Amino acid sequence: MFFREDFEALIPWLDNARGELSVLVHADTGDDLIDHTTYAYWLGKEVPLNLEGF
């Protein structure tokens, strides 16, 4: 978890450090389904998510 004010510094570092991995970055609003869909931001190739648990 990181804070909004860290986003601009962290995301470029994470994008560079992830190599061939895909990374899902999302908000933490308390609504897990919305956080993992509407507020999802992918670094790398988007990966299909199993959303049945939400």
PDB file of N, CA, C, O and CB in Angstrom:
ATOM      1  N   MET A   1       0.845  -1.172   0.000  1.00  0.00           N
ATOM      2  CA  MET A   1       0.000   0.000   0.000  1.00  0.00           C
ATOM      3  C   MET A   1       0.893   1.239   0.000  1.00  0.00           C
ATOM      4  O   MET A   1       1.948   1.273   0.633  1.00  0.00           O
ATOM      5  CB  MET A   1      -0.962  -0.004   1.220  1.00  0.00           C
ATOM      6  N   PHE A   2       0.440   2.240  -0.721  1.00  0.00           N
ATOM      7  CA  PHE A   2       1.141   3.518  -0.722  1.00  0.00           C
ATOM      8  C   PHE A   2       0.105   4.632  -0.763  1.00  0.00           C
ATOM      9  O   PHE A   2      -1.075   4.395  -1.019  1.00  0.00           O
ATOM     10  CB  PHE A   2       2.129   3.624  -1.926  1.00  0.00           C
ATOM     11  N   PHE A   3       0.558   5.827  -0.512  1.00  0.00           N
ATOM     12  CA  PHE A   3      -0.346   6.966  -0.433  1.00  0.00           C
ATOM     13  C   PHE A   3      -0.355   7.762  -1.732  1.00  0.00           C
ATOM     14  O   PHE A   3       0.603   7.723  -2.505  1.00  0.00           O
ATOM     15  CB  PHE A   3       0.044   7.867   0.727  1.00  0.00           C
ATOM     16  N   ARG A   4      -1.431   8.473  -1.959  1.00  0.00           N
ATOM     17  CA  ARG A   4      -1.631   9.261  -3.171  1.00  0.00           C
ATOM     18  C   ARG A   4      -0.429  10.154  -3.476  1.00  0.00           C
ATOM     19  O   ARG A   4      -0.025  10.271  -4.633  1.00  0.00           O
ATOM     20  CB  ARG A   4      -2.884  10.110  -3.038  1.00  0.00           C
ATOM     21  N   GLU A   5       0.131  10.768  -2.473  1.00  0.00           N
ATOM     22  CA  GLU A   5       1.256  11.685  -2.704  1.00  0.00           C
ATOM     23  C   GLU A   5       2.526  10.968  -3.167  1.00  0.00           C
ATOM     24  O   GLU A   5       3.456  11.610  -3.654  1.00  0.00           O
ATOM     25  CB  GLU A   5       1.552  12.462  -1.436  1.00  0.00           C
ATOM     26  N   ASP A   6       2.568   9.645  -3.018  1.00  0.00           N
ATOM     27  CA  ASP A   6       3.723   8.860  -3.470  1.00  0.00           C
ATOM     28  C   ASP A   6       3.559   8.327  -4.897  1.00  0.00           C
ATOM     29  O   ASP A   6       4.507   7.786  -5.465  1.00  0.00           O
ATOM     30  CB  ASP A   6       3.956   7.699  -2.521  1.00  0.00           C
ATOM     31  N   PHE A   7       2.374   8.473  -5.475  1.00  0.00           N
ATOM     32  CA  PHE A   7       2.048   7.870  -6.762  1.00  0.00           C
ATOM     33  C   PHE A   7       3.033   8.268  -7.863  1.00  0.00           C
ATOM     34  O   PHE A   7       3.563   7.401  -8.558  1.00  0.00           O
ATOM     35  CB  PHE A   7       0.645   8.259  -7.169  1.00  0.00           C
ATOM     36  N   GLU A   8       3.282   9.555  -8.027  1.00  0.00           N
ATOM     37  CA  GLU A   8       4.125  10.026  -9.131  1.00  0.00           C
ATOM     38  C   GLU A   8       5.561   9.526  -9.039  1.00  0.00           C
ATOM     39  O   GLU A   8       6.213   9.349 -10.068  1.00  0.00           O
ATOM     40  CB  GLU A   8       4.125  11.533  -9.167  1.00  0.00           C
ATOM     41  N   ALA A   9       6.059   9.296  -7.849  1.00  0.00           N
ATOM     42  CA  ALA A   9       7.422   8.778  -7.695  1.00  0.00           C
ATOM     43  C   ALA A   9       7.447   7.257  -7.765  1.00  0.00           C
ATOM     44  O   ALA A   9       8.384   6.682  -8.319  1.00  0.00           O
ATOM     45  CB  ALA A   9       8.024   9.249  -6.369  1.00  0.00           C
ATOM     46  N   LEU A  10       6.450   6.607  -7.220  1.00  0.00           N
ATOM     47  CA  LEU A  10       6.464   5.152  -7.121  1.00  0.00           C
ATOM     48  C   LEU A  10       6.152   4.450  -8.440  1.00  0.00           C
ATOM     49  O   LEU A  10       6.802   3.462  -8.782  1.00  0.00           O
ATOM     50  CB  LEU A  10       5.481   4.712  -6.081  1.00  0.00           C
ATOM     51  N   ILE A  11       5.175   4.945  -9.175  1.00  0.00           N
ATOM     52  CA  ILE A  11       4.732   4.246 -10.383  1.00  0.00           C
ATOM     53  C   ILE A  11       5.849   4.131 -11.427  1.00  0.00           C
ATOM     54  O   ILE A  11       6.044   3.037 -11.955  1.00  0.00           O
ATOM     55  CB  ILE A  11       3.533   4.967 -10.990  1.00  0.00           C
ATOM     56  N   PRO A  12       6.583   5.178 -11.750  1.00  0.00           N
ATOM     57  CA  PRO A  12       7.689   4.999 -12.712  1.00  0.00           C
ATOM     58  C   PRO A  12       8.742   4.009 -12.208  1.00  0.00           C
ATOM     59  O   PRO A  12       9.272   3.223 -12.994  1.00  0.00           O
ATOM     60  CB  PRO A  12       8.356   6.346 -13.002  1.00  0.00           C
ATOM     61  N   TRP A  13       9.048   4.037 -10.915  1.00  0.00           N
ATOM     62  CA  TRP A  13      10.013   3.088 -10.353  1.00  0.00           C
ATOM     63  C   TRP A  13       9.479   1.665 -10.473  1.00  0.00           C
ATOM     64  O   TRP A  13      10.202   0.764 -10.895  1.00  0.00           O
ATOM     65  CB  TRP A  13      10.318   3.426  -8.874  1.00  0.00           C
ATOM     66  N   LEU A  14       8.221   1.461 -10.105  1.00  0.00           N
ATOM     67  CA  LEU A  14       7.614   0.136 -10.167  1.00  0.00           C
ATOM     68  C   LEU A  14       7.542  -0.363 -11.606  1.00  0.00           C
ATOM     69  O   LEU A  14       7.805  -1.536 -11.871  1.00  0.00           O
ATOM     70  CB  LEU A  14       6.214   0.160  -9.545  1.00  0.00           C
ATOM     71  N   ASP A  15       7.189   0.519 -12.530  1.00  0.00           N
ATOM     72  CA  ASP A  15       7.109   0.132 -13.935  1.00  0.00           C
ATOM     73  C   ASP A  15       8.478  -0.316 -14.450  1.00  0.00           C
ATOM     74  O   ASP A  15       8.566  -1.271 -15.222  1.00  0.00           O
ATOM     75  CB  ASP A  15       6.575   1.298 -14.783  1.00  0.00           C
ATOM     76  N   ASN A  16       9.517   0.350 -14.039  1.00  0.00           N
ATOM     77  CA  ASN A  16      10.878  -0.011 -14.446  1.00  0.00           C
ATOM     78  C   ASN A  16      11.338  -1.306 -13.772  1.00  0.00           C
ATOM     79  O   ASN A  16      12.027  -2.116 -14.393  1.00  0.00           O
ATOM     80  CB  ASN A  16      11.853   1.128 -14.112  1.00  0.00           C
ATOM     81  N   ALA A  17      10.966  -1.503 -12.522  1.00  0.00           N
ATOM     82  CA  ALA A  17      11.447  -2.653 -11.743  1.00  0.00           C
ATOM     83  C   ALA A  17      10.652  -3.935 -12.002  1.00  0.00           C
ATOM     84  O   ALA A  17      11.116  -5.015 -11.636  1.00  0.00           O
ATOM     85  CB  ALA A  17      11.396  -2.325 -10.268  1.00  0.00           C
ATOM     86  N   ARG A  18       9.482  -3.854 -12.614  1.00  0.00           N
ATOM     87  CA  ARG A  18       8.609  -5.021 -12.761  1.00  0.00           C
ATOM     88  C   ARG A  18       9.096  -6.019 -13.803  1.00  0.00           C
ATOM     89  O   ARG A  18       8.624  -7.155 -13.829  1.00  0.00           O
ATOM     90  CB  ARG A  18       7.228  -4.573 -13.120  1.00  0.00           C
ATOM     91  N   GLY A  19      10.034  -5.617 -14.665  1.00  0.00           N
ATOM     92  CA  GLY A  19      10.524  -6.515 -15.701  1.00  0.00           C
ATOM     93  C   GLY A  19       9.401  -6.936 -16.624  1.00  0.00           C
ATOM     94  O   GLY A  19       8.696  -6.089 -17.173  1.00  0.00           O
ATOM     95  N   GLU A  20       9.226  -8.248 -16.802  1.00  0.00           N
ATOM     96  CA  GLU A  20       8.174  -8.774 -17.675  1.00  0.00           C
ATOM     97  C   GLU A  20       6.853  -9.006 -16.944  1.00  0.00           C
ATOM     98  O   GLU A  20       5.875  -9.443 -17.551  1.00  0.00           O
ATOM     99  CB  GLU A  20       8.633 -10.067 -18.302  1.00  0.00           C
ATOM    100  N   LEU A  21       6.823  -8.719 -15.661  1.00  0.00           N
ATOM    101  CA  LEU A  21       5.610  -8.938 -14.871  1.00  0.00           C
ATOM    102  C   LEU A  21       4.546  -7.888 -15.171  1.00  0.00           C
ATOM    103  O   LEU A  21       4.862  -6.758 -15.543  1.00  0.00           O
ATOM    104  CB  LEU A  21       5.941  -8.929 -13.381  1.00  0.00           C
ATOM    105  N   SER A  22       3.309  -8.265 -15.008  1.00  0.00           N
ATOM    106  CA  SER A  22       2.193  -7.324 -15.052  1.00  0.00           C
ATOM    107  C   SER A  22       1.845  -6.969 -13.609  1.00  0.00           C
ATOM    108  O   SER A  22       1.840  -7.830 -12.730  1.00  0.00           O
ATOM    109  CB  SER A  22       0.947  -7.929 -15.817  1.00  0.00           C
ATOM    110  N   VAL A  23       1.557  -5.701 -13.380  1.00  0.00           N
ATOM    111  CA  VAL A  23       1.251  -5.234 -12.028  1.00  0.00           C
ATOM    112  C   VAL A  23      -0.071  -4.470 -12.068  1.00  0.00           C
ATOM    113  O   VAL A  23      -0.259  -3.565 -12.882  1.00  0.00           O
ATOM    114  CB  VAL A  23       2.406  -4.334 -11.462  1.00  0.00           C
ATOM    115  N   LEU A  24      -0.970  -4.850 -11.182  1.00  0.00           N
ATOM    116  CA  LEU A  24      -2.244  -4.148 -11.035  1.00  0.00           C
ATOM    117  C   LEU A  24      -2.114  -3.152  -9.888  1.00  0.00           C
ATOM    118  O   LEU A  24      -1.793  -3.523  -8.759  1.00  0.00           O
ATOM    119  CB  LEU A  24      -3.422  -5.151 -10.780  1.00  0.00           C
ATOM    120  N   VAL A  25      -2.362  -1.907 -10.188  1.00  0.00           N
ATOM    121  CA  VAL A  25      -2.377  -0.848  -9.178  1.00  0.00           C
ATOM    122  C   VAL A  25      -3.824  -0.387  -9.094  1.00  0.00           C
ATOM    123  O   VAL A  25      -4.463  -0.154 -10.120  1.00  0.00           O
ATOM    124  CB  VAL A  25      -1.384   0.356  -9.539  1.00  0.00           C
ATOM    125  N   HIS A  26      -4.346  -0.254  -7.873  1.00  0.00           N
ATOM    126  CA  HIS A  26      -5.746   0.162  -7.739  1.00  0.00           C
ATOM    127  C   HIS A  26      -5.961   0.939  -6.452  1.00  0.00           C
ATOM    128  O   HIS A  26      -5.157   0.882  -5.521  1.00  0.00           O
ATOM    129  CB  HIS A  26      -6.677  -1.054  -7.776  1.00  0.00           C
ATOM    130  N   ALA A  27      -7.058   1.659  -6.427  1.00  0.00           N
ATOM    131  CA  ALA A  27      -7.458   2.412  -5.241  1.00  0.00           C
ATOM    132  C   ALA A  27      -7.869   1.457  -4.126  1.00  0.00           C
ATOM    133  O   ALA A  27      -8.071   0.266  -4.361  1.00  0.00           O
ATOM    134  CB  ALA A  27      -8.612   3.381  -5.572  1.00  0.00           C
ATOM    135  N   ASP A  28      -7.988   1.982  -2.930  1.00  0.00           N
ATOM    136  CA  ASP A  28      -8.477   1.220  -1.784  1.00  0.00           C
ATOM    137  C   ASP A  28      -9.634   2.005  -1.169  1.00  0.00           C
ATOM    138  O   ASP A  28      -9.482   2.684  -0.154  1.00  0.00           O
ATOM    139  CB  ASP A  28      -7.332   0.959  -0.727  1.00  0.00           C
ATOM    140  N   THR A  29     -10.797   1.889  -1.818  1.00  0.00           N
ATOM    141  CA  THR A  29     -11.962   2.660  -1.393  1.00  0.00           C
ATOM    142  C   THR A  29     -12.849   1.913  -0.413  1.00  0.00           C
ATOM    143  O   THR A  29     -13.754   2.494   0.187  1.00  0.00           O
ATOM    144  CB  THR A  29     -12.770   3.055  -2.588  1.00  0.00           C
ATOM    145  N   GLY A  30     -12.583   0.604  -0.251  1.00  0.00           N
ATOM    146  CA  GLY A  30     -13.447  -0.224   0.571  1.00  0.00           C
ATOM    147  C   GLY A  30     -14.412  -1.054  -0.266  1.00  0.00           C
ATOM    148  O   GLY A  30     -15.068  -1.957   0.254  1.00  0.00           O
ATOM    149  N   ASP A  31     -14.503  -0.752  -1.561  1.00  0.00           N
ATOM    150  CA  ASP A  31     -15.334  -1.535  -2.487  1.00  0.00           C
ATOM    151  C   ASP A  31     -14.376  -2.312  -3.390  1.00  0.00           C
ATOM    152  O   ASP A  31     -13.930  -1.800  -4.417  1.00  0.00           O
ATOM    153  CB  ASP A  31     -16.317  -0.606  -3.337  1.00  0.00           C
ATOM    154  N   ASP A  32     -14.064  -3.540  -3.005  1.00  0.00           N
ATOM    155  CA  ASP A  32     -13.041  -4.317  -3.703  1.00  0.00           C
ATOM    156  C   ASP A  32     -13.337  -4.529  -5.181  1.00  0.00           C
ATOM    157  O   ASP A  32     -12.419  -4.495  -6.000  1.00  0.00           O
ATOM    158  CB  ASP A  32     -12.883  -5.646  -3.040  1.00  0.00           C
ATOM    159  N   LEU A  33     -14.589  -4.744  -5.536  1.00  0.00           N
ATOM    160  CA  LEU A  33     -14.932  -4.966  -6.944  1.00  0.00           C
ATOM    161  C   LEU A  33     -14.633  -3.717  -7.772  1.00  0.00           C
ATOM    162  O   LEU A  33     -13.990  -3.805  -8.818  1.00  0.00           O
ATOM    163  CB  LEU A  33     -16.420  -5.356  -7.086  1.00  0.00           C
ATOM    164  N   ILE A  34     -15.080  -2.596  -7.323  1.00  0.00           N
ATOM    165  CA  ILE A  34     -14.829  -1.340  -8.044  1.00  0.00           C
ATOM    166  C   ILE A  34     -13.327  -1.039  -8.075  1.00  0.00           C
ATOM    167  O   ILE A  34     -12.800  -0.604  -9.099  1.00  0.00           O
ATOM    168  CB  ILE A  34     -15.602  -0.164  -7.382  1.00  0.00           C
ATOM    169  N   ASP A  35     -12.646  -1.268  -6.961  1.00  0.00           N
ATOM    170  CA  ASP A  35     -11.199  -1.010  -6.902  1.00  0.00           C
ATOM    171  C   ASP A  35     -10.437  -1.834  -7.935  1.00  0.00           C
ATOM    172  O   ASP A  35      -9.496  -1.340  -8.556  1.00  0.00           O
ATOM    173  CB  ASP A  35     -10.662  -1.315  -5.501  1.00  0.00           C
ATOM    174  N   HIS A  36     -10.844  -3.094  -8.119  1.00  0.00           N
ATOM    175  CA  HIS A  36     -10.127  -3.994  -9.034  1.00  0.00           C
ATOM    176  C   HIS A  36     -10.610  -3.911 -10.477  1.00  0.00           C
ATOM    177  O   HIS A  36     -10.041  -4.566 -11.351  1.00  0.00           O
ATOM    178  CB  HIS A  36     -10.260  -5.411  -8.554  1.00  0.00           C
ATOM    179  N   THR A  37     -11.651  -3.118 -10.748  1.00  0.00           N
ATOM    180  CA  THR A  37     -12.166  -2.981 -12.117  1.00  0.00           C
ATOM    181  C   THR A  37     -12.126  -1.523 -12.555  1.00  0.00           C
ATOM    182  O   THR A  37     -11.276  -1.141 -13.360  1.00  0.00           O
ATOM    183  CB  THR A  37     -13.609  -3.529 -12.219  1.00  0.00           C
ATOM    184  N   THR A  38     -13.022  -0.718 -12.040  1.00  0.00           N
ATOM    185  CA  THR A  38     -13.115   0.684 -12.438  1.00  0.00           C
ATOM    186  C   THR A  38     -11.844   1.469 -12.126  1.00  0.00           C
ATOM    187  O   THR A  38     -11.396   2.277 -12.939  1.00  0.00           O
ATOM    188  CB  THR A  38     -14.292   1.334 -11.750  1.00  0.00           C
ATOM    189  N   TYR A  39     -11.267   1.232 -10.957  1.00  0.00           N
ATOM    190  CA  TYR A  39     -10.084   1.985 -10.530  1.00  0.00           C
ATOM    191  C   TYR A  39      -8.776   1.242 -10.797  1.00  0.00           C
ATOM    192  O   TYR A  39      -7.739   1.586 -10.229  1.00  0.00           O
ATOM    193  CB  TYR A  39     -10.188   2.306  -9.058  1.00  0.00           C
ATOM    194  N   ALA A  40      -8.822   0.233 -11.652  1.00  0.00           N
ATOM    195  CA  ALA A  40      -7.622  -0.554 -11.964  1.00  0.00           C
ATOM    196  C   ALA A  40      -6.716   0.188 -12.938  1.00  0.00           C
ATOM    197  O   ALA A  40      -7.184   0.811 -13.892  1.00  0.00           O
ATOM    198  CB  ALA A  40      -8.012  -1.920 -12.549  1.00  0.00           C
ATOM    199  N   TYR A  41      -5.426   0.114 -12.686  1.00  0.00           N
ATOM    200  CA  TYR A  41      -4.399   0.702 -13.546  1.00  0.00           C
ATOM    201  C   TYR A  41      -3.326  -0.364 -13.720  1.00  0.00           C
ATOM    202  O   TYR A  41      -2.731  -0.811 -12.740  1.00  0.00           O
ATOM    203  CB  TYR A  41      -3.801   2.046 -12.935  1.00  0.00           C
ATOM    204  N   TRP A  42      -3.078  -0.769 -14.946  1.00  0.00           N
ATOM    205  CA  TRP A  42      -2.135  -1.853 -15.213  1.00  0.00           C
ATOM    206  C   TRP A  42      -0.787  -1.324 -15.663  1.00  0.00           C
ATOM    207  O   TRP A  42      -0.703  -0.411 -16.486  1.00  0.00           O
ATOM    208  CB  TRP A  42      -2.696  -2.794 -16.264  1.00  0.00           C
ATOM    209  N   LEU A  43       0.252  -1.901 -15.121  1.00  0.00           N
ATOM    210  CA  LEU A  43       1.608  -1.718 -15.629  1.00  0.00           C
ATOM    211  C   LEU A  43       1.926  -3.014 -16.356  1.00  0.00           C
ATOM    212  O   LEU A  43       1.933  -4.082 -15.744  1.00  0.00           O
ATOM    213  CB  LEU A  43       2.668  -1.394 -14.466  1.00  0.00           C
ATOM    214  N   GLY A  44       2.185  -2.932 -17.640  1.00  0.00           N
ATOM    215  CA  GLY A  44       2.385  -4.138 -18.423  1.00  0.00           C
ATOM    216  C   GLY A  44       1.070  -4.610 -19.004  1.00  0.00           C
ATOM    217  O   GLY A  44       0.085  -3.873 -19.048  1.00  0.00           O
ATOM    218  N   LYS A  45       1.078  -5.848 -19.447  1.00  0.00           N
ATOM    219  CA  LYS A  45      -0.095  -6.434 -20.088  1.00  0.00           C
ATOM    220  C   LYS A  45      -1.201  -6.691 -19.068  1.00  0.00           C
ATOM    221  O   LYS A  45      -0.953  -7.236 -17.993  1.00  0.00           O
ATOM    222  CB  LYS A  45       0.280  -7.739 -20.801  1.00  0.00           C
ATOM    223  N   GLU A  46      -2.412  -6.294 -19.415  1.00  0.00           N
ATOM    224  CA  GLU A  46      -3.554  -6.550 -18.539  1.00  0.00           C
ATOM    225  C   GLU A  46      -3.806  -8.056 -18.449  1.00  0.00           C
ATOM    226  O   GLU A  46      -3.759  -8.768 -19.452  1.00  0.00           O
ATOM    227  CB  GLU A  46      -4.822  -5.813 -19.055  1.00  0.00           C
ATOM    228  N   VAL A  47      -4.070  -8.520 -17.245  1.00  0.00           N
ATOM    229  CA  VAL A  47      -4.303  -9.934 -16.986  1.00  0.00           C
ATOM    230  C   VAL A  47      -5.767 -10.104 -16.568  1.00  0.00           C
ATOM    231  O   VAL A  47      -6.259  -9.338 -15.740  1.00  0.00           O
ATOM    232  CB  VAL A  47      -3.326 -10.481 -15.882  1.00  0.00           C
ATOM    233  N   PRO A  48      -6.463 -11.086 -17.123  1.00  0.00           N
ATOM    234  CA  PRO A  48      -7.851 -11.302 -16.704  1.00  0.00           C
ATOM    235  C   PRO A  48      -7.898 -11.657 -15.198  1.00  0.00           C
ATOM    236  O   PRO A  48      -7.088 -12.444 -14.710  1.00  0.00           O
ATOM    237  CB  PRO A  48      -8.512 -12.440 -17.561  1.00  0.00           C
ATOM    238  N   LEU A  49      -8.835 -11.075 -14.503  1.00  0.00           N
ATOM    239  CA  LEU A  49      -8.990 -11.315 -13.073  1.00  0.00           C
ATOM    240  C   LEU A  49     -10.208 -12.209 -12.827  1.00  0.00           C
ATOM    241  O   LEU A  49     -11.220 -12.095 -13.518  1.00  0.00           O
ATOM    242  CB  LEU A  49      -9.131  -9.975 -12.304  1.00  0.00           C
ATOM    243  N   ASN A  50     -10.102 -13.082 -11.854  1.00  0.00           N
ATOM    244  CA  ASN A  50     -11.236 -13.859 -11.397  1.00  0.00           C
ATOM    245  C   ASN A  50     -11.935 -13.006 -10.335  1.00  0.00           C
ATOM    246  O   ASN A  50     -11.434 -12.863  -9.220  1.00  0.00           O
ATOM    247  CB  ASN A  50     -10.794 -15.276 -10.831  1.00  0.00           C
ATOM    248  N   LEU A  51     -13.072 -12.451 -10.680  1.00  0.00           N
ATOM    249  CA  LEU A  51     -13.769 -11.535  -9.797  1.00  0.00           C
ATOM    250  C   LEU A  51     -14.895 -12.203  -8.999  1.00  0.00           C
ATOM    251  O   LEU A  51     -15.690 -11.519  -8.354  1.00  0.00           O
ATOM    252  CB  LEU A  51     -14.327 -10.399 -10.600  1.00  0.00           C
ATOM    253  N   GLU A  52     -14.958 -13.529  -9.043  1.00  0.00           N
ATOM    254  CA  GLU A  52     -16.036 -14.259  -8.358  1.00  0.00           C
ATOM    255  C   GLU A  52     -16.044 -14.029  -6.854  1.00  0.00           C
ATOM    256  O   GLU A  52     -17.109 -14.095  -6.239  1.00  0.00           O
ATOM    257  CB  GLU A  52     -15.911 -15.739  -8.633  1.00  0.00           C
ATOM    258  N   GLY A  53     -14.916 -13.765  -6.251  1.00  0.00           N
ATOM    259  CA  GLY A  53     -14.838 -13.546  -4.814  1.00  0.00           C
ATOM    260  C   GLY A  53     -15.383 -12.216  -4.351  1.00  0.00           C
ATOM    261  O   GLY A  53     -15.540 -11.983  -3.152  1.00  0.00           O
ATOM    262  N   PHE A  54     -15.674 -11.341  -5.299  1.00  0.00           N
ATOM    263  CA  PHE A  54     -16.175 -10.022  -4.954  1.00  0.00           C
ATOM    264  C   PHE A  54     -17.685 -10.029  -4.993  1.00  0.00           C
ATOM    265  O   PHE A  54     -18.315  -9.005  -4.730  1.00  0.00           O
ATOM    266  CB  PHE A  54     -15.615  -8.953  -5.899  1.00  0.00           C
TER     267      PHE A  54
END
